[in-house]
Amino acid sequence: MNKEGFINLEELKKAITPETFLVSIIHANNEIGTIQSIDEISNICKEKKVPLHIDACQSYTKIPIDVKKQNLTFVSLNSHKIHGPKGVGALYIKDALEITCLFHGGGQENGLRSGTENIPGIVGFAKAVEIANKKDVEKMQKLRDYFIKRVLKEIQNTTLNGPIGNKRLPNNINISFNNIEGESLGSFLENEKIYVSTGSACMSNTLKASHVLKAIGLSPLSANSSIRISLSKYTTKQEMDYVIGKLQNIVEKLRRLSPLIK
């Protein structure tokens, strides 16, 4: 993996052995927004005759996915990342592929996962997919780039984690505010009704430094000074300006108090 979070394709080729039965890749990273080159990864898997699974929970409806052209065997999706109900997801499985069922019982989900289906949640998921559109994605991209440009220019000693532009999720911002703790920054922002994350939402119950940020080469100090800001199609430029203003004041205050700055 390089400093922007892209996997090394040559290393992937070497990692696939005759015993490899599946390659599983996260399409777009939930912490730093890196969008992997699924076309290139798929070509490698096709050449090696290995099935490919992608976790598209973050990218679905935001980044184009074509299961046939990209030769995808499995695709994981979920609902709440696109404003649908929580607790609902979907798994694309390539035609004619047989897999072992997860739960035995009533035979629901075509015999793959027995248990009463959450019909309202499923319908809500389908509606969220129907509502999703390209204009909302473009809006988030513009707000993302606007926010990143202003913060890096107006707040000294800050670093963007992950790639810029179209290689990044449209709704993802991850910045290191060096020499202050991300947890402290998050707490001060929360007092201003601004809610951010210091890592993955899935890992919110741990105080360990992000394994993703460490994997792209950040020191423990830089990793622990990072926050993740997520946008949505409902976010406005006025809200972004409000956050930037509060960030400037809070970062300045915390740096005055930081023992790391002489």
Secondary structure, DSSP 8 states (H G I E B T S, - for coil): --TTS---HHHHHHH--TT---EEEESB-TTT-BB--HHHHHHHHHHHT--EEEE-TTTTTTS---TTTTT-SEEEEESGGGT--TT-EEEEE-TT-----SB-SS-TGGGTB-S---HHHHHHHHHHHHH--HHHHHHHHHHHHHHHHHHHHHSSSEEE-S--GGGB-TTEEEEEETTS-HHHHHHHHHHTT---BSS-GGGTT--S--HHHHHTT--HHHHTTEEEEE--TT--HHHHHHHHHHHHHHHHHHHHH-TT--
